[in-house]
Amino acid sequence: MTYRYRLAAVFLMGFFVDCINIFMPAIALPTIAAEFHVGVSAGAWVANAYMLGLTLAIPVSTWLAGRWGARRLMAGSMLAFALAVWACGLAGTFGQLIGWRFVQGMAGGLMIPVGQAAAFNLFQGPERARISTLVMAVALIAPALSPWLGGLIVDHGSWRWIFHSNIPLALAAAALAWGWVRDTPSERPPRPDLKGLALISIALASLLTGMSLYGAGQDMTPAWMCLATGAASALAYVVHYRGSTHAIVELKLLGSPRLRLSVAIYHAIPGVFTGVNLLNIFYLQDVLGMSARATGTLMIVYACGAFVAMMAGGRLYNRAGMRPLFLASMALHSLGVAALAGVTAATDTWLLVAAYGLMGLGGGMGANTAQTTALLDFDGRQTHQASVIWNINRQMAFSVGAAFFLMIFNSLATHLDASRACHLTFVIASLMGLLPALQLGFFNTGKRHRAGHSH
């Protein structure tokens, strides 16, 4: 195996561990929420804390890799990850579980952007589609297997083994990183933008907390305060960025139309799906009485559809371009989300299969096309900077999707019963998933944009 494929293998293994820890614990959220006596919105923080930790660690990962070397950082992050999942499984209170999930996310956030940028720099031009397909293959295997396995664990054992089962994988990734990754000579990185990191951290944490609190049937003042703090912190970062020479997140790279579009697509498809799937897990288990294993099995249907679409999209990308693939992916995914609004009983098996199959087709095609498109305008150091933006967006799409649609559901549930609130939320989500089609109107099918090189 050549070095670039060894490096890619280490990155993909770390990415696999990351994906597992998004989808496997989600299937256990109703059980965890019941054991710790918390509501749906609070229970969602088992996922949100992990993704928030990932998001906040990503901006400093490149700086730490420059100081410590990619080899030490990637191996050390996976060792820290193993420690955190062990502690999650031992948590005695809900607060402890959330705290260790945050640490677990930070450990994973140090590994992914460094590995992705290093691997993508070794695959240039049309080969980017090849490595993107490998990334998306991992992104399909994890959601296909982990919810089903998680359902088996929940139905026949303890939810704590959902976390403990990750320890061997994390240790294996650490060993491979130490044995296979080379430290390449590089300039000493400048001092990290600590003020920028603080502003981004406050903005992300406040926005997620505000959306989680909003519509939960409590005093709205804390929710509005959190949302206002998040918006103010985001604006403060924009002001800070304009006067900074080494900003933690290079906003100028968003001058690339393809990166901007890929960012929007990831919110409209994987982001929407994360929120819809999380809400549907609670709906199927708590309202319709479906088992955790049966709920998790639906993700196998999703993965099968995504695999077919991903393989087709990978072959068609260099021929047809991104525009028709993005349009088809949004249409298929939104149709699948809308189909969930027709599910009224656990026996609606074929409708559930059709919904998850359509969401899989749209999700696989959309995410694979976005992954390929996002970094096409960049090379060298810009790839690392763009990778930071892309990975922050990837995690925020998951977090915002979960928090936003639970917020919509909680707001509707104050006026409607749980079933009708779920169904209306699915309809809203299906419409919101089509919004990036407006951006596609600015792209000429036969014209290639290279805005990323104009900075």
C-alpha positions in Angstrom: 0.0 0.0 0.0 1.4 3.4 -1.0 1.9 6.1 1.6 -1.1 8.2 0.4 -3.4 5.3 0.9 -2.0 4.5 4.3 -2.6 8.1 5.3 -6.1 8.0 3.8 -6.8 4.8 5.7 -5.8 6.4 9.1 -8.0 9.4 8.3 -10.9 7.2 7.2 -10.7 5.1 10.4 -10.9 8.2 12.5 -13.8 9.4 10.4 -15.5 6.1 10.9 -15.2 6.4 14.6 -16.6 9.9 14.4 -19.6 8.8 12.4 -20.4 5.9 14.7 -20.5 8.3 17.6 -23.1 10.4 15.9 -25.5 7.7 14.9 -25.1 4.8 17.4 -25.9 6.9 20.6 -28.9 8.5 18.8 -30.7 5.2 18.8 -30.3 5.0 22.6 -31.5 8.5 23.4 -35.1 7.6 24.4 -33.6 5.0 26.9 -31.0 7.4 28.2 -33.5 10.2 28.6 -35.9 7.9 30.5 -33.1 6.6 32.8 -31.9 10.1 33.7 -35.5 11.5 33.8 -34.9 14.3 31.2 -37.0 15.5 28.3 -36.5 15.1 24.5 -34.7 18.5 24.2 -32.3 17.8 27.1 -31.7 14.3 25.8 -30.6 15.6 22.5 -27.6 17.1 24.2 -26.0 13.7 24.3 -25.6 14.3 20.5 -25.2 18.1 20.7 -22.4 18.0 23.3 -20.4 15.6 21.2 -20.8 17.7 18.0 -20.2 20.9 19.8 -16.9 19.6 21.1 -15.9 18.5 17.6 -16.8 21.9 16.2 -14.8 23.8 18.8 -11.7 21.7 18.5 -11.5 21.8 14.7 -10.2 25.4 14.4 -7.1 24.8 16.5 -6.3 21.4 15.0 -4.2 22.8 12.2 -2.2 24.9 14.7 -1.6 22.0 17.0 -0.6 19.8 14.1 2.0 22.4 13.2 3.5 22.4 16.7 3.2 18.8 17.6 3.2 17.1 14.2 0.3 15.3 12.5 1.6 11.9 13.8 1.5 12.9 17.5 -1.8 14.8 17.2 -3.7 12.1 15.3 -2.5 9.3 17.6 -3.0 11.4 20.8 -6.5 12.5 19.8 -7.6 8.9 19.4 -6.1 7.9 22.8 -8.0 10.8 24.4 -11.1 9.6 22.5 -10.8 6.1 24.0 -10.5 7.5 27.5 -13.6 9.7 27.0 -15.9 6.9 25.7 -14.8 4.8 28.6 -15.9 7.6 31.0 -19.2 8.1 29.1 -20.1 4.5 29.7 -19.4 4.9 33.4 -21.4 8.2 33.8 -23.5 8.2 36.9 -25.4 11.5 36.2 -26.7 13.1 33.0 -24.3 16.0 33.6 -21.3 13.7 33.7 -22.4 12.0 30.5 -22.8 15.4 28.7 -19.4 16.6 30.0 -17.6 13.5 28.8 -19.4 13.6 25.4 -18.0 17.1 25.0 -14.5 15.9 25.7 -15.0 13.0 23.4 -16.1 15.4 20.6 -13.0 17.6 21.2 -10.7 14.6 20.8 -12.3 13.6 17.5 -12.3 17.2 16.3 -8.5 17.3 16.5 -8.1 14.2 14.2 -10.5 14.7 11.4 -9.5 18.1 9.6 -5.8 17.3 9.9 -6.2 13.9 8.4 -8.6 15.1 5.7 -6.4 18.0 4.6 -3.3 15.8 4.5 -5.1 13.1 2.5 -6.8 15.5 0.1 -3.5 17.2 -0.7 -2.1 13.8 -1.9 -5.1 13.4 -4.2 -5.2 16.2 -6.8 -7.6 17.1 -9.7 -10.0 14.3 -10.8 -8.5 12.0 -8.0 -10.4 14.2 -5.5 -13.6 12.4 -6.6 -11.9 9.1 -5.7 -11.0 10.0 -2.2 -14.3 11.7 -1.7 -16.0 8.5 -2.7 -14.0 6.6 -0.1 -15.0 9.2 2.6 -18.6 8.8 1.7 -18.3 5.0 1.7 -17.2 5.2 5.3 -20.0 7.7 6.0 -22.5 5.1 4.7 -21.1 2.0 6.5 -21.2 3.8 9.9 -24.9 4.8 9.8 -25.9 1.5 8.2 -24.3 -0.7 10.9 -24.1 1.4 14.1 -27.9 2.1 14.7 -28.7 -1.6 14.2 -25.9 -2.7 16.5 -26.9 0.0 18.9 -30.5 -1.2 18.9 -29.3 -4.7 19.7 -27.3 -3.4 22.6 -30.2 -1.3 24.0 -32.8 -4.1 23.6 -30.6 -6.9 25.1 -28.1 -5.1 27.3 -27.1 -1.7 28.6 -26.8 1.5 26.7 -23.4 2.0 28.3 -21.9 -0.6 26.0 -22.7 1.7 23.1 -19.8 3.8 24.3 -17.5 1.1 25.6 -17.7 -0.7 22.2 -15.8 2.2 20.6 -12.7 1.7 22.7 -11.0 -1.0 20.5 -11.6 1.1 17.3 -10.2 4.2 18.9 -7.1 2.4 20.1 -6.6 0.8 16.7 -6.8 4.2 15.0 -4.2 5.6 17.4 -1.8 2.7 16.7 -2.1 3.1 12.9 -1.6 6.8 13.2 1.6 6.3 15.2 2.9 3.7 12.8 1.9 5.1 9.4 1.7 8.9 9.5 4.8 10.9 8.7 5.6 14.3 10.1 6.5 16.6 7.2 8.7 19.7 7.8 6.7 22.9 8.0 7.0 26.5 9.2 6.4 27.2 12.9 2.7 28.1 13.1 1.8 31.6 14.3 0.1 32.0 17.7 -3.5 30.8 17.6 -6.3 33.3 17.4 -7.5 32.8 20.9 -9.9 35.8 20.8 -11.5 34.5 17.6 -11.7 31.0 19.0 -13.5 32.3 22.1 -16.0 34.3 20.0 -16.7 31.3 17.8 -17.1 29.0 20.8 -19.5 31.4 22.5 -21.5 31.9 19.3 -21.9 28.1 18.6 -22.7 27.1 22.2 -25.2 30.0 22.7 -27.0 29.3 19.4 -27.4 25.6 20.1 -28.5 26.2 23.7 -31.0 28.8 22.7 -32.6 26.5 20.1 -32.7 23.7 22.6 -34.5 25.9 25.2 -36.8 27.6 22.7 -40.3 26.0 22.6 -39.6 23.6 25.5 -42.6 24.9 27.4 -40.5 27.0 29.9 -39.7 30.7 30.3 -38.5 32.0 26.9 -36.2 34.6 28.4 -33.2 32.3 28.7 -33.7 31.1 25.1 -33.8 34.5 23.6 -30.8 35.6 25.7 -28.8 32.7 24.4 -29.9 33.3 20.8 -29.0 37.0 21.1 -25.6 36.2 22.6 -24.9 33.8 19.8 -25.8 36.3 17.1 -23.8 39.1 18.8 -20.7 36.8 19.2 -20.9 35.8 15.5 -21.0 39.5 14.4 -18.2 40.3 16.8 -16.1 37.5 15.1 -16.7 39.1 11.7 -15.5 42.4 13.0 -12.5 40.8 14.7 -11.7 38.8 11.5 -11.3 42.0 9.5 -8.5 43.3 11.7 -6.8 39.9 12.2 -3.8 38.6 10.2 -4.1 35.0 11.5 -7.8 34.5 12.1 -8.9 31.1 13.4 -11.4 30.7 10.6 -10.5 32.2 7.2 -13.9 33.6 6.1 -12.4 34.9 2.8 -12.3 31.4 1.5 -16.1 31.5 1.4 -15.6 33.7 -1.6 -15.5 30.4 -3.5 -19.1 29.8 -4.9 -18.6 26.1 -4.8 -17.6 26.0 -1.1 -20.6 28.2 -0.3 -23.0 26.0 -2.2 -21.5 22.9 -0.6 -22.0 24.4 2.8 -25.7 25.1 2.1 -26.2 21.6 0.7 -24.8 20.0 3.8 -27.3 21.9 6.0 -30.2 21.1 3.6 -29.5 17.3 3.3 -27.3 15.7 6.0 -28.3 18.5 8.5 -32.0 18.2 7.9 -31.7 14.4 7.9 -30.0 14.4 11.3 -32.8 16.4 12.9 -35.6 14.5 11.1 -34.1 11.1 12.0 -33.6 12.1 15.7 -37.2 13.2 15.9 -38.4 10.1 14.1 -36.5 7.8 16.6 -38.4 9.4 19.5 -41.7 9.2 17.5 -41.3 5.6 16.5 -40.1 4.4 19.9 -42.1 6.6 22.4 -45.3 7.2 20.4 -45.7 4.2 18.2 -43.9 1.6 20.5 -41.3 0.4 17.9 -38.3 -1.4 19.4 -34.8 0.2 19.2 -33.5 -2.6 17.0 -36.3 -2.2 14.5 -35.8 1.6 14.5 -32.1 1.1 13.9 -32.7 -1.3 11.0 -34.2 1.6 9.0 -30.7 3.0 8.7 -29.7 -0.1 6.7 -32.3 0.9 4.2 -31.0 4.4 4.2 -27.4 3.2 3.7 -28.4 0.9 0.8 -30.1 3.8 -1.0 -27.1 6.1 -0.3 -24.6 3.5 -1.5 -26.4 3.2 -4.9 -26.6 7.0 -5.3 -23.0 7.5 -4.2 -21.7 5.1 -6.7 -23.8 6.6 -9.5 -22.9 10.1 -8.4 -19.2 9.3 -8.3 -19.3 8.1 -11.9 -21.5 11.0 -13.2 -19.7 13.9 -11.4 -17.0 14.5 -14.0 -19.4 14.0 -16.9 -22.6 15.9 -15.7 -21.2 18.3 -13.2 -22.5 19.2 -9.8 -25.7 21.0 -10.8 -27.9 18.1 -11.9 -26.6 15.9 -9.1 -27.5 18.5 -6.5 -31.0 19.1 -7.9 -31.7 15.4 -8.0 -30.4 14.8 -4.5 -32.5 17.6 -3.0 -35.7 16.4 -4.7 -35.2 12.8 -3.6 -34.3 13.6 -0.1 -37.2 16.0 0.5 -39.6 13.5 -1.0 -38.4 10.9 1.5 -38.7 13.4 4.4 -42.3 14.3 3.3 -43.2 10.6 3.2 -42.6 10.3 7.0 -45.6 12.6 7.5 -47.8 9.7 6.4 -46.5 7.2 9.0 -49.2 6.8 11.7 -48.5 3.2 13.0 -45.5 0.9 13.6 -47.0 -1.4 10.9 -46.5 1.2 8.2 -43.4 -0.7 7.2 -43.4 -0.1 3.5 -43.9 3.6 3.9 -41.0 3.8 6.3 -38.8 1.7 3.9 -39.7 4.0 1.0 -39.0 7.2 3.1 -35.6 6.0 4.3 -34.7 4.6 0.8 -35.5 8.0 -0.8 -33.7 9.9 1.9 -30.7 7.6 1.4 -30.7 8.1 -2.4 -30.8 11.9 -1.9 -28.4 11.9 1.1 -25.7 9.7 -0.6 -25.8 11.7 -3.8 -25.9 15.1 -2.1 -23.3 14.5 0.5 -20.9 12.9 -1.9 -21.3 15.7 -4.4 -20.8 18.3 -1.8 -17.7 16.6 -0.4 -16.2 16.5 -3.8 -17.1 20.1 -4.7 -16.3 21.9 -1.4 -12.5 21.8 -1.7 -12.0 21.8 -5.5 -10.9 25.5 -5.6 -8.1 25.0 -3.1 -4.6 23.5 -2.8 -1.7 23.6 -0.4 -2.2 25.6 2.8 -5.6 26.8 1.5 -6.8 23.2 1.6 -6.1 23.1 5.3 -7.9 26.4 5.9 -10.8 25.3 3.8 -10.9 21.9 5.5 -11.4 23.7 8.8 -14.4 25.6 7.4 -15.8 22.5 5.8 -15.5 20.3 9.0 -16.9 23.1 11.2 -19.8 23.3 8.8 -20.2 19.5 8.7 -20.5 19.3 12.5 -22.7 22.4 12.8 -25.0 21.0 10.1 -25.6 18.0 12.3 -26.0 20.0 15.5 -28.2 22.8 14.1 -30.3 20.2 12.3 -31.0 18.3 15.5 -31.6 21.4 17.7 -33.6 23.4 15.1 -36.1 20.7 14.2 -36.6 19.7 17.9 -37.2 23.4 18.5 -39.9 23.4 15.8 -41.4 20.2 17.2 -41.5 21.5 20.7 -43.1 24.7 19.6 -45.8 22.8 17.6 -46.3 20.3 20.5 -47.7 23.1 22.7 -50.7 23.3 20.4 -50.9 19.9 18.8 -50.6 16.3 19.9 -47.2 14.6 19.5 -48.1 12.7 16.2 -49.5 15.8 14.4 -46.5 17.9 15.7 -44.1 15.4 14.3 -45.8 15.2 10.9 -46.0 18.9 10.5 -42.3 19.2 11.4 -41.4 16.6 8.7 -43.4 18.7 6.1 -41.5 21.9 7.1 -38.2 20.0 7.0 -38.9 18.7 3.5 -39.5 22.2 2.2 -36.4 23.6 3.9 -34.3 20.9 2.3 -35.0 22.5 -1.1 -33.8 26.0 -0.3 -30.2 25.6 -1.8 -31.9 25.2 -5.3 -32.1 29.0 -5.3 -28.2 29.2 -5.1 -27.9 26.8 -8.0 -29.5 29.3 -10.3 -26.3 31.3 -10.2 -24.2 28.5 -11.7 -23.9 28.1 -15.4 -23.8 24.3 -16.2 -20.9 24.6 -18.5 -18.9 27.2 -16.6 -16.3 26.3 -14.0 -15.7 28.7 -11.1 -12.3 29.1 -9.6 -13.0 31.8 -7.0 -10.9 30.2 -4.4 -7.7 31.2 -6.2 -8.7 34.8 -6.4 -7.9 35.6 -2.8 
